[in-house]
Amino acid sequence: MKKEITKEEALEWIAQMHMNKEFCREDIKEDVINYMTPLLGREYEFTKDNVDDLCQIVEKHFEKIER
């Protein structure tokens, strides 16, 4: 049996999802900046390992949204 939801409940759910995405976006930016800042202050060659690390940061945050 499916529960009927009100228009207000639907709008609240949409607003919450939007906020989660905004928080996720900001968290990703912060984590990438924190990861990259020490590397940019010196002569450092960017490697595939760095790309993998950055991808893990993004994946971690999307997993939080999906829960």
C-alpha positions as CSV (number, residue, x, y, z in Angstrom):
1,M,0.0,0.0,0.0
2,K,1.5,3.3,-1.1
3,K,1.2,6.4,1.1
4,E,-0.2,9.4,-0.6
5,I,1.9,12.5,0.1
6,T,0.7,16.1,0.2
7,K,2.0,18.8,-2.1
8,E,3.7,20.4,0.9
9,E,5.5,17.1,1.7
10,A,6.6,16.8,-1.9
11,L,7.9,20.4,-2.0
12,E,9.7,19.8,1.3
13,W,11.4,16.7,-0.1
14,I,12.5,18.5,-3.2
15,A,13.9,21.4,-1.1
16,Q,15.7,19.0,1.1
17,M,17.3,17.2,-1.9
18,H,18.4,20.5,-3.3
19,M,20.0,21.5,0.0
20,N,21.8,18.1,0.2
21,K,23.2,18.7,-3.3
22,E,24.3,22.2,-2.3
23,F,26.0,21.0,0.8
24,C,27.6,18.2,-1.1
25,R,28.9,20.6,-3.8
26,E,30.4,22.8,-1.1
27,D,31.9,19.8,0.8
28,I,33.5,18.6,-2.5
29,K,35.0,22.0,-3.2
30,E,36.4,22.2,0.3
31,D,37.9,18.7,0.2
32,V,39.5,19.3,-3.3
33,I,41.0,22.6,-2.1
34,N,42.3,21.0,1.0
35,Y,43.8,18.2,-1.0
36,M,45.3,20.4,-3.7
37,T,46.6,23.4,-1.7
38,P,49.8,21.6,-0.3
39,L,50.6,20.3,-3.7
40,L,50.3,23.6,-5.5
41,G,52.7,25.5,-3.2
42,R,55.7,23.5,-4.6
43,E,56.9,22.1,-7.9
44,Y,54.8,19.0,-8.0
45,E,53.9,16.8,-11.0
46,F,50.3,15.8,-11.0
47,T,49.9,12.1,-11.4
48,K,47.2,9.5,-12.0
49,D,47.2,8.8,-8.3
50,N,46.1,12.3,-7.7
51,V,43.3,11.9,-10.2
52,D,42.2,8.7,-8.4
53,D,42.3,10.5,-5.0
54,L,40.1,13.4,-6.4
55,C,37.7,10.9,-7.9
56,Q,37.4,9.2,-4.5
57,I,36.6,12.5,-2.8
58,V,33.7,13.0,-5.3
59,E,32.5,9.4,-5.0
60,K,32.5,9.6,-1.2
61,H,30.3,12.7,-1.2
62,F,27.8,11.2,-3.7
63,E,27.5,8.1,-1.5
64,K,26.5,10.4,1.3
65,I,23.7,11.8,-0.8
66,E,22.4,8.4,-1.9
67,R,21.9,7.3,1.7
